[in-house]
Amino acid sequence: MRSIPALAAALLLAPAAGFAATPAADAPLGVVVTGSVAGGGEFGLSSGKSGVVELEGAVGYELALGLRPEFGLAVGFEPDSNVAVRPGLRWSVPALPLQLRMALDASNSRGGWKWRWFMLGAATELRFTSVFGLFVGVDTGIPFSNRSGVPLLIRGGASFRL
């Protein structure tokens, strides 16, 4: 259990250690597949069910200037079982292992499909090879309705470039 904070600290300190993101040119097809697990809270809800646990997978295509449109699918386990779709855009800051993300989130959480959040996030990625990397980040967002709270998720996962 103590190795998780150590791994998170190592990934967060990666920029200081000089680990820079490799350019998109090293991925022959430009396709990036990511998988992650996230946990955190959804604040401002009157129901008291504020914990969030989810798995997310996304597929994106790297364009010039570090831009990557992507489409994500998340399966949530808390506060209730749900599925969410997340079309979005990710930007990898040139020469830094820093990524900024924005996405829309539509979910069947709390009955029926509805737009839940406009998500904003930041992550750092440690690239081990031109194909494989690990990342850790934080996501938050703006709720679209009073049935959704303000999310705060800590996310960790892996990326594969094809």
Secondary structure as UniProt FT lines:
FT   HELIX           3..12
FT   TURN            13..18
FT   HELIX           24..26
FT   STRAND          31..43
FT   STRAND          51..61
FT   HELIX           64..66
FT   STRAND          67..78
FT   STRAND          82..92
FT   TURN            94..95
FT   STRAND          98..107
FT   TURN            109..110
FT   STRAND          114..127
FT   STRAND          132..143
FT   TURN            146..147
FT   STRAND          150..161
//
